[in-house]
Amino acid sequence: MSASAASATSVGGLESAASGSSAAGLVSVAGVRPAWATSAAAVGAAPRGSLTTRVFLGGQDAQGLAAYATAVSTPGSMSYRRFLGSSDAASRFGPSAAEASAVSAWLRRSGLTVTSTTDQYVSATGSVSAVDKAYGVTLRSYILAGGATAVAPDRDPLIPASLQSSVATITGLTSSSLPMYSQHVTAATASQDLRSNGGGSGTPTGPLIPSPCSAYYGQSTDTTDPAFSGADEPYTVCGYSASQLRSAYGATGHSGGKATVAILDAYASPTMLSDANTWSAHNGLAAFRSGQYSQIVTPSAWTNVDACGGASGWGAEESLDVEAVHAMAPRARILYYGANSCQDSDLLAALSDLITHRRADVISDSWGGPLHSSAGDEPASTIAEYEHLFQLAAVEGITVNFSSGDCGANDPSTVCGSGEGASYAQTTFPASDPWVTAVGGTSAAISSHGRLEWNTSWGTDAWVLSSSGTSWESLGWIFGGGGGAAADFAQPDYQRDSVPSALADTLLTGASASSPRRVVPDLSLDADPFTGMLVGETQQLPSGATGYAEAAIGGTSLASPLLAGLEADTISERDGVPIGFINPTLYCLGAEHMGHDALRDVTDAPSGVTQPIAEVFPPFQGQTAAIAGLGQDGSLHAGAGYDDATGLGTPGSLFIEELAAS
């Protein structure tokens, strides 16, 4: 890639087409067989049954796509914001109909049943033996590092050499495709996590909103429990309202009515719209008008439900995302898109549909995971397919946000890092990809007047009241916003003048990088569950019954849709003209307006705020009080200018206007 929007590829060298001769007239599709599928790890044949695979099609002119995506996103370029329509983008850079037809014909000749053909992929099903024969592989069972078993091919699949440029990657051959996790934290479950050093998160057994709590930051102070570091601390925020968040980020008076925001998660809550309307009434907002909310979900096609934490396990995430966008842009159209699982194959299929048909101006994604885990590494060809879609989105003027993660550096020596199976300290993907906006987290102090008085980085050290009730006992670091240098991606041009070399040249493991790396996040918004947003959802109540209730929720899953709402407001400020991939523009704004009205700098120790910063979580669900320390994101730190905890900072009061005018 060239110019200044992005110039990154995986350090392993991402290959977007088949390569490597394997037999007469055949070539292999590189990067499909996972590294853990070795002969030493093989434990037998794959279970019999039927499999569904997807052949993602290679686009035309990959270099031209990257170059145009760069030019159209770079301020000062002659092509800046001269976006292509979806049909023009498809004709210039997408797969041709002839390629799709040729791939479909080959799959049928190979004994598989083609079930669907889209603009970006062909789906086919068949028995394990038929899949083996079609792709020239043997599917086997392998034992993983953690002791579980998974199915994978014993080699990269083979395709006819004539289709080499037509195939980007093949998914569905591996049963242990890395799951992507939602990035939300509920205050109720977080309070349990405090007592177990991050290992809690069961079903709440008491009220969902603690009492006492603060209606705004610092409203109510704990004078009952022992002082912390010589001072009485405020009770945790009950959960900010839509009007508080809109006021804090300069969205008051904006509606987002000329923009469409797509929210992509896995599965779908059956009560999402009714819950959002109930929540809107509680926040003084009108219910969704006819046609303002829509969804694309296919429950009959849901797969891997257990591996993804259950369909209902995504419910809080889905409600949070819809309501957070609605809070910031109450008249924006919202399209909820429920992927059929949290696996790459289904998430890529959903992204493909959203982008190739340009169903939205902004896409908010509150999910992700480590590229390197105990379940194996993300295949290079899969990363390449994500990146292809992100570049296509940039060309079409679609803004794509991803949550940066809720576990700081994803260090496996921490409870939350080991919980996601990270092999070593690393960033969260896809947020780490240089073609998306990585949204990190802050702890936000919103005053009684709706002003954002100060921010600090979201990171929680915790203490619990001792059994004697006379002192606080340390529990250590619990969680925080994701960030740091991404080992798999080179530094994009837009970061070269803003990111300190000490950050870009040092990996999260502490090792020196061979060349400067992409660093995340790009921007941060409120994500601390103890300064989170009050979210409404139909859920299991403490009584055991099911009903609507509200609870404070945070995580970078909150930050991403909050930003998406601000971006919808920006598009409406531009009379519906899209803004596209905003990172190059953000870094220009950072250079011009850091510490001013467009972007506010964030530090671990905000000026004028007494240190250490902490909140009291009162006795809750039968457990004693706890202290949540703010501004302590493990090995990540927020300081003056760009940092690896909060990026360029947080939106200021004129962020919408400055982004619209840039």
N, C-alpha and C positions, 0 to 999 in steps of 0.2 A: 504494500500500500504506500501511497505517497501523499504529499501535501500535508495539511495540518489537522485534519479531523481525527484520524487514527492511523497508526502504522504498526499494528501489532498482529502477531500470530503466536500460536503456541510455541514454546521453546522446543517442543519435540517436533515441530514442523507439521502443521495441519494439512491434511490432504483431502481435497474436496471431490476427488474422483478416484476410480479404481486404478490400481497400479501394480506392477510387478507380474511378469509372466509366470504362470504356474503350470500350464499344460498347453498343448497345441490349440491355438485359437481361443484360449481362455486367459483371463487376468484376474488377480485377486483384488478385493475391495479392502484396502489397508485400514487397520485400526479397529476392526469389528471384533475380532477375538480378544477377550480381555487378557491382560498379562498373567492373571492368576490361573488361567486355564492351561496348566502345564501337565505333562505326562505324570509327574510325581504326585500331583494333586488329584488325578483322576481316580474315582472310586466306583465306576460302573457306567452302565448305559443310561441314557436319559429316559425318564418315565415315558411310557407310550401315551399317545393322545394327539390332540390337534393343536396346531400353533397358528398364530396370525403374525405375519411379518409385513414390514413396510419397506419398500424400496424408494428412498428419497432421490428425486431426480436432480441431476446436475444442471445448473443454469448456464446461460450463454455469457461469454465475456466476463469471467470472474474479475479480472483485473480492471475492466471498464466499470463494473459495478462498484468496486471499492473506490475507484478514482472519482466517480460521480457522487457517491455517498459522501466522500470527503469534501468535494467542492461545494455541494449544495448545503453543507452544514457549517462552512467556514466563513465567518464575517470577513468582508473584504474581497471574497471571491466573486467573479463575474456571475457565477451560477448560484450564489447564496440565496437560499430559499426559493429557487426556481424548481419546485418539486414536479415530479412526473405523476400523471394519473396511473392508476393501477394497471390499466390495459397497456399504456405505453411502457411502463416498467416491465410488464410481463413480456412484451414483444422484444424489448431490448436485452433484458437480462434473465428472463425466466426460461424454464424448459419449454421446448416446442411441443406441439401436439404430436408431431411425428415421433419424438423421443418417447413420450408417454405410451404411444401406441406400440412402439417397438419393444419396450420393456414389458408391457402387458402381454404381448404375443409370446415373448420368450418365457414368461412365467407360466403361461398356459401350456406351451409346448413341453415345459419341464414337469408338468403334472400337478401344478398348483391351481387353485380356484381363485381367480381375481374377483375380489369383492367390491372394490371401489377404485376409481381413478380420479385424482384431483389435480390442481395446477402444480403441485409440488411433490406428490408421491403416488405410488400404486400399492394398494393393500392386497395381500393374497393369503390364503389359508391352505393347510394341508396337514396330513399326518406327519409325525416325526420322521418316518422313513421317507416320505415324499419330500419333506424339507431337506433332509440329508442329500437326497439325490439331486434336487433342483439346484442347490448351492454348492455341491461338491464337498460337503463337510460331513463329519460325524458328530452329532450332538451327544455329549457325555455329561455325567454328573461329576462335579468337582467339590472338594472340601475347601472352604474358605478359611481365612486366618482365624476367625472367631469360632470356628467349629461347625458352622452351618454348611449346608450343601447348596449348590446352585448348578444350573444347566448352562452350558456354553458350547460353541463349536470348537472342534479341535484345531481349527485353522481359520484363517480369513476366508470368507466365501468367494466362490469363483463365479464370474459372469463372462459372457462372450466378449471378446476383444472389441467387437463392433459396437458394444454398448459402453465402452470405457468412459467416454465423455458424458454419457447420459445418466450415470449413477453416482450420486454423492455419498450415500451411506445406506446401510441396511440395518433396521432395528427389529427386535422381536426374537432374535436368536439366542439371547442371553436372559435367563430368568432373574438374574441379580442385577439388572440395570439399576444404577444408583437412584434411590428414591430422593425426591426433592421435598424438603420439609417446609411447612408454613412457618412464618417468622413472627408469631405473636406471643405475648405473655400476658395472662390475665392476673390482675392484682390478687385475686382470691387464691389462685394456685401458686402465685409467686410467694405469697406469705407462707405457704407450706414449704416452698423451696428454701426459704430462709432457714427454717428449722432443720432441714435435712441437707443443707449445703448444696442445693440445686437438684436434689433427687426426688422431690415430691411430685406435685401436679396430679393429685387424685381428684375425685369428685368432691366439691365443697360440701361440708356437713353443717354449715352455719349460714348466716346472712351473706349475701354476695357483696354487699357494700359494708365496710367496717364502720363501727361507731365507737368513739367520735372520729370524724374526718373533717377535712377542710374544704369548703366550697370554692375557695381560691387559695393560691399558695400562701401559707403562713397565717391563715385566718384563725386557726385554733391551735393553741400550744399545750403540750403535755406537761402539766405541773404535778402529776401524780407519781410518775416513775422517777428513778434517780436521774440527775442531770447527766448529759453526755458531753464529755470533754469540757466540763464546767459550765454548761449552758442547758436550759430547757429548749427542746426542739419542737418544731411544729408537727402536728399530725399530718399524715399522708393526705394527699388530695383525694376527695371522693370520686373524682372523675370529671374532667372538664366537659363543658357543654359545647354545642356547635357554635353558639354565638361567642363564647370565650375564645375558641380557637380561631374563628374567622376574624375577630378583632385583633388577636395577637399577631397574626400574619398579614394584616393589611387587606383582607378579603371583604371587609364590610363594604356594602355598596356594589359588590360584584356578584354576578349570578351564574356565570358560565353557560348561559342559555344558548350560545351558538357553537357549542362543542359537544362531542361525544367521547366519553371515557369508557374503555373496555376494562373489565376486571377479570383476570384469568386466575382461577384456582382449580383445584380438583373437586369433582362431584358438585353437589348443590344442596343447600338447605331447602326443604319444601315450604318453609314459612318465611323465606327471606324478604319478599316484598311486603307481606303483612307486618312483619317485625319492623322493617324500615319505616313503614307508615306510622306504626305506633310510636316508635322512637322519634319520628319527625314531630308528631303532635306534642310530645313531651318537651321538645326543643323549640317550639314555636314556629316550626316550618310547615308549609303546606304538604299534604300527601302528594306522592308522585302523580302527576297528571297522566292522562291517557297517552300511551306511547313513549313516555319519558323513560320508563324502565322496561327493559326486555332481557331475555336470556336465551342462551343456546345450551341446552343440556340434553343428554341422551342416557337416562338411567339404565335402560336395557343393555347398554354397551359398557357399563362400568366394569372395570377389572382391577385386580390387585388391591382390593379394598382392605384386606387385613394388613398387607405390607405397607399401606399408606396411612395406617392409623385409624381406619374406619371412616365411612362417609360422614357420619355425624361428628367425627373428630375435627373436620374442617369447618363445621358450622360457625363457630365463633370467628374464625378467620374471614369467612364470607360476609357475615354481618358487619364486622369491623370495616372491611374494605368498602362495601356499599355505603355505609353510613358516614364514613370519613370523607369520601368524595362528595357526598350529598351535603355534608356540613360546610365544606369550603366552596362548593359550587351548586347551590340548591336548585338551579334550573337546568343544569347540564343533563344531557341524556346519558344514561348509564346502561351499558350492555354487560351483563354478567355471562361469562363463558366458563362452563364447567368442563374441564378436561376429563376424560374417562378414567384417568388414574393420575398418580403423582410421578409416573415413570416417564423417561425421556420420550419414548415413542408417542405417547398420547399428548404430552405437553407440546412437542414439536408439531404434531398434527393440528392442535388448537392454534398455536402461533401462526402456522402456515395459513390457516383459514382466515384468521383475523387480519393478517398483513396482506396476503395476495388479493383479498377482496376489499381491502381498506375499509373495514367495518367501524373504525374509530379513529379519532385524532390522537388520542393518548391511550397507552396500554399500561396498567399498573399491575405489577407481579410481586406478590408478597410471599415468595417461596425461593428455595435454593438449597445448596448443600456443598460439602467439600468435594473437590475434583478427585481427591486421593483419600480413600478410606479403607477400612478393613474388608469392605465388600469389593474392593478393586478400584481401578482408576477409570475415570470417564474416557471412553474411546475418543481418540483424536478426531475421527471422522464425524462423531456426534457433535463435538464442540464446533467443528467447521460448519455443520448444518445450522446450528444456532446462530453462528456469526453471519452466515449467508442471509438468514431471515432478518437479522438486525440491520444489516446493510440495506436490504430491500426496503425495510421500514423507513430508514433514513432517506432514501431516494423518493419515497412516496410522501414524506413529510409527517410521518407518524412518530410521536414521542414515546419512548419505551423506558419505563422505570423498573428497577429491581431493588428490593430490600437487601441491605448489605449483611444481614445476619444478626443474631442475638447472642453471640458467644464470643465477642471480641476477636481474638486471634485464632479461634477454634483450636486452642491448645489441648491435646488429648490428656495432658496432666491435670486439667480441670474437669469437674464433673460434667459441665455442659458440653465441653469439647469432646469428651469420651462418649457422651450420649449420642452424638451424631456420627461417631465412628471415624473421626478424622485420624489419618495415619500420622500426621505431624501438624504443627501450627501452620495455618494457611488461610487464605481468604475464601469467601463464599462465592460460588458460581451459580447463576450467570451474572451476578452483580459485578464480578471482577472483569467481565469482558469489556474491552474499551469502547464498544459500540452501543452501550447502554448507560443510563444514568444510575449510578449506585447511590442509594439513599440511606444514610446512616442515622444515628440517633442522638438526641439530646434529652436532658432533663430541663423542662421549661417551667419557669416561675411566672405565672400569669396573675396579675394583681386583681383587686376588686373592681377596677375600672377596665378590665380586659386588656391591659397593657402587658406586653412581654417584657417584664422588668429585667430579667437576665436569663441566660442559659448556661449550662455546663454540659460536658460530655456525659452521655448515658453510660454509666458503669456503676455497679452496685457491690460495695463491700458491705457486709452485714454483721450485726451483733444481736444476740438474744438475751433477754433478761435472765439473770441467774436464778437458780431455784430458791435462793434466799431472798430474791427480789431487791437486792441492795447494789448490784453492779451489772455491767453489760459484758457478756462473753463473746469473743470474736468467732465468727463463722467463716471468715475469709471472703474471697471474691466469688460472686454468684453468677452474674451475667452482665452483658453490655453490648453496645453497638459494634457491628463488625467493621473491620478495616485492616489496612496494612498493604504491603507490597505483594502483588500477585506473581508468583513464580512462573506461571504459565503464559503470561502476556507481557510483551515488550511495552515500554513506555510510549503512549500515544503522543503525537506532536503537541496537542493542546495542553499537555501537562508540563512540557519542558521548561517553561519559564516560571511556573508557579510552585511546583513540588520540590522541596529541598532534596538535594542529592542524597543526604543521609537517609531519607525515607525510601527513595527510589532504588538505592543501591544495596539495601539491606533487607533480606527476606525475614519472614516472621520467625523462622527457626534461629535467627541470629547469624546465619551464614551470609557471606557477601554474594551478591548477584553478579553474573558475568557481564551484564549490561543493565542499564536502568529499566525498571519494571513499571507496569501500570500500578498505581496506588489508589485504593478506595478508602472512604467513600468520596463522592463528588460534592454532595450537599447533605445536610442533616436537618431533621425536624423532630418534634417531640416524639419520644419512643419509650420513655421510662414508664413502666406500668404504675409507678407510684406518683406520677404526674400525668397519667394517661387520660384517655377519652372514655366517657361513660357510653357504653354500647348496649343496645337492647337485642335480646335473642330469646327465642323459645328454646328452653333447655330443661334439664332435670333440676327441680327445686329442692331445697333442703328437706322438705316434707316427703320427698320421693315422687311427688306428682310432677307432671310436665306442664310448664306454663311460661309465659313471657316474664323476663326479669332483666335488670340492667346491672352491669358490673364495669369497673374500670379495666381497660385493656390497653396495653402498650406493645412494645417490640417495634422493630423497624417495619413490621407489617402495618403499623399505624403511620409511620413516617412516609412511606411510599404513596398511599392513597391521599394523604394530606397534600403532598406535592402535586399529585395528579389533579386534585381539585384546583390548586393555584394555577396549574398549566391550562386547565379548561377556562379559568377566568382570563388568563392571558390571551388565549385564542379568541375569546369573545371581545376582549379589548381591541383586538385586531379585526373586528367585524367578521369573525369566522375563519380568517386566514390561518392555516396551521403554522406551527413553529418547528416541527421536525426534531431531529437529534440535537439536543440543546447543549451538550457538553462544551464544544468550542466557544459558544456564546457565553456560557456560564463562566468559563475561565477568563474571558475578556471582561465580563462584569466584575469578576473578582479582582482583576488588576486595576479596574477603574473605580470600584465602589466598595471595596472591602472596608468594613467598619462604618459604612454610611447607610443610606436608606434602602439600597437594593439588597445588600448582603451584610449581615451582622457577624462579626468574628465571634468564635466560641472558644473559651479556654476552660481548663479544669478548675481554675480558681478565678471566678468572675470578679472584676474590680468592685470594691466596696462591699463585698459579701463576706461575712464572717466565716472563717474556716475552723474546723471542717464543716461541710454542708451535709445535713442529715435530716431525715424525717422519721417520725415514730409511727410504726404500724401497730395499732392498739391490740389488746388481747382479741384473738380472732379464731373462730372455729375450735374453741376449747384449748387454745394454746396461748402462751404468754406473749407479752409485747415484744417487738423486735425493732431494731434500728436499721434503716436502709441508708447507707452513705451514698452521696451523689458525687459525680465527677471523678470516678475511679475505675477506668476501663482497662484494668489489667495492665498489659504491656503497651497498650495504645494510649497516647496522650494528646490532649488538645492544648495548643499554645497559639501564639500570635501568628497570623497568616495561615497558609494551608497546613493541615495536620492529618495524621492517619486515624484520628478518632472521629472527627467531624467534617473533614474535607475543607471546602471553602467557607464553611460557616452555615448559617441558617438564614432563610428569607427575612428581609427587613420589611418595613412598612410600605415601601414603594417597589417591592420586588416585581409585582405584576406589571406595573407601568414601565419599569426599566427593561424588563425582558421583552415586553411587547414592542418597545421602541427600538430595540437593539438590532 
